[in-house]
Amino acid sequence: MSPSEQIIPHGHVLRYNLRERLTHWVAAAAYVYLLSTGLAFWSPWLFWVAAALGGAQVSRMLHPWAGLIFFAFVWNMYAMWAKQMKYTDDDRKWWKAVKYYSKNQDDKMPPAGRYNAGQKFLFWGFFWSTVALLVTGVVLWFPEYIPWNLRFLRYLSVLIHPAAALFTIGLFMIHLYMGLFAERGAFGSVIRGDVSIAFAKRYHPAWYKEIVDESSSPLRCTHSPRRTPEFAALRSHGIPRVLQTRRLVSESASGKYRCR
């Protein structure tokens, strides 16, 4: 089995493959470190955080390098997900009905695809904030290389860098709320990779419909799939085989599957 494939448990579908999960957690670890050391630099009341992380000098040395790591993995997220993060008419309807989302009245929400409008907002907010943090961070990292006639870049960076960081903190808090409380099961999906069918139908019905439609089409296999008694019994109930067999191997979360 290749690194991009994963055996899906019965009654589940793949939401994030291994590459997506690793990218998410490396970016998350880098961000938490940047958040901790950045707040220590920003406020004297939080300077003890830098001391706990090895001291002010160590934190000052590692902070920009952690920023480069964070940007690299955010860029990787952009390469993987940007096409899926384009706004649609359904996203505009989602924002108009966002009050129902906050009340967990999912039946009143327009059908969301793999990502809803709120998740797309978080994605683009983090991406452009990270770009701003990178540019201003480089200026603050090497101020001696900024010519005197361009000194306004230093002044702007001193303002924009913490402003962008504070904006990402707000996004981070929303992200935690959505992953832990708004969509129960979302946090586990970035650990295991899969979600239950009930999760997909409740929170992302348009995505669920997409993968069911694709799974209902004939699968191209280089050899015949295993026909276990369980498979035959489930097949007789008309359940799409992408959702029924434990031996199914999924290539990606977009709904492309192949049998094993």
C-alpha positions as CSV (number, residue, x, y, z in Angstrom):
1,M,0.0,0.0,0.0
2,S,1.5,3.4,-1.0
3,P,1.8,6.2,1.5
4,S,-1.2,8.0,-0.1
5,E,-3.5,5.0,0.5
6,Q,-5.3,4.0,3.6
7,I,-7.7,1.1,4.5
8,I,-11.0,2.6,5.5
9,P,-13.0,1.0,8.4
10,H,-16.6,-0.1,7.6
11,G,-19.0,2.8,7.7
12,H,-16.4,5.4,7.2
13,V,-15.0,7.5,4.4
14,L,-11.5,9.0,4.0
15,R,-11.4,12.8,4.7
16,Y,-7.7,13.5,5.0
17,N,-4.9,11.4,3.6
18,L,-1.5,10.9,5.3
19,R,0.2,13.9,3.6
20,E,-2.7,16.2,4.5
21,R,-2.6,15.1,8.1
22,L,1.2,15.4,8.5
23,T,1.1,18.9,6.9
24,H,-1.6,20.0,9.3
25,W,0.2,18.8,12.4
26,V,3.6,20.1,11.5
27,A,2.1,23.5,10.7
28,A,0.1,23.4,14.0
29,A,3.2,22.6,16.0
30,A,5.1,25.5,14.4
31,Y,2.2,27.8,14.9
32,V,1.9,27.0,18.6
33,Y,5.6,27.7,19.1
34,L,5.4,31.0,17.1
35,L,2.3,32.0,19.1
36,S,4.0,31.2,22.5
37,T,7.3,33.0,21.7
38,G,5.6,35.8,19.9
39,L,3.3,36.6,22.8
40,A,6.4,36.5,25.1
41,F,8.1,39.2,22.9
42,W,4.9,41.3,22.6
43,S,4.0,41.6,26.3
44,P,6.2,41.7,29.4
45,W,3.5,39.9,31.3
46,L,4.1,36.9,29.1
47,F,7.9,37.0,29.0
48,W,7.9,33.9,31.4
49,V,6.8,31.9,28.4
50,A,10.1,32.6,26.6
51,A,12.0,31.6,29.8
52,A,10.1,28.3,29.9
53,L,11.0,27.6,26.2
54,G,14.7,27.9,26.8
55,G,15.2,31.6,27.5
56,A,14.8,34.8,25.6
57,Q,18.0,34.3,23.4
58,V,17.0,30.8,22.3
59,S,13.4,32.0,21.6
60,R,14.6,35.0,19.6
61,M,16.9,32.7,17.6
62,L,14.4,30.0,16.8
63,H,11.3,32.2,16.3
64,P,12.1,33.2,12.7
65,W,13.2,29.7,11.7
66,A,9.9,28.3,13.1
67,G,8.2,31.0,11.0
68,L,9.9,29.7,7.8
69,I,8.8,26.2,8.7
70,F,5.2,27.4,9.3
71,F,5.1,29.2,6.0
72,A,6.5,26.2,4.1
73,F,3.8,24.0,5.3
74,V,1.0,26.6,4.9
75,W,2.2,26.9,1.3
76,N,1.9,23.1,1.0
77,M,-1.7,23.4,2.2
78,Y,-2.2,26.0,-0.4
79,A,-0.9,23.7,-3.1
80,M,-3.2,20.9,-1.9
81,W,-6.4,22.7,-1.1
82,A,-6.6,26.1,-2.9
83,K,-8.7,24.7,-5.7
84,Q,-11.2,23.3,-3.2
85,M,-11.4,26.7,-1.3
86,K,-13.0,28.7,-4.1
87,Y,-16.1,30.5,-3.1
88,T,-19.4,29.4,-4.7
89,D,-23.0,30.5,-4.6
90,D,-23.7,27.8,-1.9
91,D,-21.0,29.5,0.3
92,R,-22.8,32.8,0.1
93,K,-26.0,31.0,1.1
94,W,-24.1,29.4,4.0
95,W,-23.0,32.8,5.4
96,K,-26.7,34.0,5.3
97,A,-27.6,31.0,7.3
98,V,-24.6,31.0,9.7
99,K,-26.8,31.7,12.7
100,Y,-28.2,28.2,12.3
101,Y,-24.7,26.8,12.2
102,S,-23.9,28.4,15.5
103,K,-27.0,26.8,17.0
104,N,-26.2,23.3,15.5
105,Q,-29.3,23.4,13.4
106,D,-27.6,21.7,10.5
107,D,-30.8,20.8,8.7
108,K,-31.4,24.5,8.0
109,M,-28.0,25.0,6.5
110,P,-27.3,24.8,2.7
111,P,-25.4,21.7,1.7
112,A,-21.7,22.1,2.2
113,G,-19.0,20.5,0.1
114,R,-15.8,19.1,1.5
115,Y,-15.2,22.5,3.1
116,N,-17.9,24.9,4.2
117,A,-17.7,28.6,3.8
118,G,-16.4,29.1,7.3
119,Q,-13.6,26.7,6.8
120,K,-12.7,28.4,3.5
121,F,-12.6,31.8,5.3
122,L,-10.2,30.3,7.9
123,F,-8.0,28.9,5.1
124,W,-7.7,32.2,3.2
125,G,-7.4,34.2,6.4
126,F,-4.5,32.0,7.6
127,F,-2.9,32.0,4.2
128,W,-2.8,35.7,3.6
129,S,-1.9,36.4,7.2
130,T,1.0,34.0,6.9
131,V,2.2,35.9,3.8
132,A,2.1,39.2,5.7
133,L,3.9,37.6,8.7
134,L,6.6,36.3,6.4
135,V,7.2,39.6,4.6
136,T,7.2,41.7,7.8
137,G,9.1,39.0,9.7
138,V,12.0,39.1,7.2
139,V,12.2,42.9,7.5
140,L,12.3,42.6,11.3
141,W,14.8,39.7,11.1
142,F,17.3,41.7,9.0
143,P,16.6,45.4,9.7
144,E,20.2,46.3,9.1
145,Y,19.7,45.4,5.4
146,I,16.9,47.9,5.0
147,P,18.2,51.1,3.4
148,W,17.6,54.3,5.3
149,N,15.4,55.7,2.5
150,L,13.1,52.6,2.9
151,R,13.0,52.8,6.7
152,F,9.2,53.1,6.5
153,L,9.2,49.4,5.8
154,R,10.5,48.8,9.3
155,Y,7.9,51.1,10.8
156,L,5.1,49.3,8.9
157,S,6.4,45.9,9.8
158,V,6.4,46.8,13.5
159,L,2.7,47.5,13.1
160,I,1.6,44.9,10.6
161,H,3.4,41.9,12.1
162,P,1.7,41.9,15.5
163,A,-1.7,42.9,13.9
164,A,-1.5,39.9,11.5
165,A,-0.5,37.6,14.4
166,L,-3.4,38.8,16.5
167,F,-5.7,38.1,13.6
168,T,-4.4,34.6,13.3
169,I,-5.0,34.1,17.0
170,G,-8.7,34.9,16.5
171,L,-8.8,32.5,13.5
172,F,-7.1,29.8,15.6
173,M,-9.7,30.1,18.4
174,I,-12.5,29.8,15.8
175,H,-10.7,26.8,14.3
176,L,-10.5,25.1,17.6
177,Y,-14.2,25.7,18.2
178,M,-15.2,24.4,14.8
179,G,-13.0,21.3,15.1
180,L,-13.9,20.4,18.7
181,F,-17.5,21.5,19.2
182,A,-19.2,22.7,16.0
183,E,-18.4,19.5,14.0
184,R,-18.1,16.6,16.4
185,G,-15.7,14.2,14.9
186,A,-13.7,16.7,12.9
187,F,-10.7,16.6,15.3
188,G,-10.4,12.9,15.0
189,S,-10.4,13.1,11.3
190,V,-7.0,14.9,11.3
191,I,-5.6,12.1,13.4
192,R,-7.1,9.0,11.9
193,G,-7.9,10.4,8.5
194,D,-11.5,9.1,8.2
195,V,-14.9,10.2,9.3
196,S,-18.2,8.3,9.8
197,I,-20.8,8.4,7.1
198,A,-23.1,10.1,9.6
199,F,-20.6,12.9,9.9
200,A,-20.3,13.4,6.2
201,K,-24.1,13.4,5.7
202,R,-24.7,15.8,8.6
203,Y,-22.0,18.4,8.1
204,H,-20.9,18.1,4.5
205,P,-23.9,16.6,2.6
206,A,-22.8,17.9,-0.8
207,W,-19.4,16.2,-0.3
208,Y,-21.1,13.0,0.8
209,K,-23.3,13.1,-2.3
210,E,-20.2,13.6,-4.5
211,I,-18.4,10.5,-3.1
212,V,-21.5,8.4,-3.2
213,D,-22.1,9.3,-6.9
214,E,-18.5,8.5,-7.7
215,S,-18.5,5.2,-5.8
216,S,-21.7,4.1,-7.6
217,S,-19.9,4.2,-10.9
218,P,-18.0,1.1,-12.0
219,L,-14.6,0.8,-10.4
220,R,-11.7,0.0,-12.6
221,C,-9.6,-2.7,-11.1
222,T,-6.6,-4.6,-12.3
223,H,-8.0,-7.7,-10.7
224,S,-11.3,-8.9,-9.3
225,P,-12.2,-7.6,-5.8
226,R,-12.6,-10.1,-3.0
227,R,-16.1,-11.3,-2.7
228,T,-16.5,-12.0,1.0
229,P,-19.9,-13.1,2.5
230,E,-20.1,-9.8,4.2
231,F,-19.5,-8.0,0.9
232,A,-22.3,-10.1,-0.8
233,A,-24.7,-9.4,2.0
234,L,-24.2,-5.7,1.9
235,R,-24.2,-5.7,-1.8
236,S,-27.7,-7.2,-1.8
237,H,-28.9,-4.2,0.2
238,G,-27.7,-1.8,-2.5
239,I,-25.1,-0.1,-0.3
240,P,-22.4,1.6,-2.3
241,R,-19.3,-0.5,-2.0
242,V,-17.1,2.5,-1.3
243,L,-19.0,2.7,2.0
244,Q,-19.4,-1.0,2.8
245,T,-16.3,-3.1,2.5
246,R,-13.4,-3.0,5.0
247,R,-11.0,-4.0,2.3
248,L,-11.5,-0.9,0.3
249,V,-8.5,1.3,-0.2
250,S,-9.0,5.0,-0.8
251,E,-6.5,7.1,-2.8
252,S,-7.7,10.5,-1.8
253,A,-10.4,12.4,0.1
254,S,-11.9,13.7,-3.1
255,G,-13.8,10.5,-3.7
256,K,-11.4,8.6,-6.0
257,Y,-11.2,5.0,-4.9
258,R,-9.8,1.8,-6.1
259,C,-10.4,-1.8,-5.0
260,R,-7.9,-4.0,-3.4
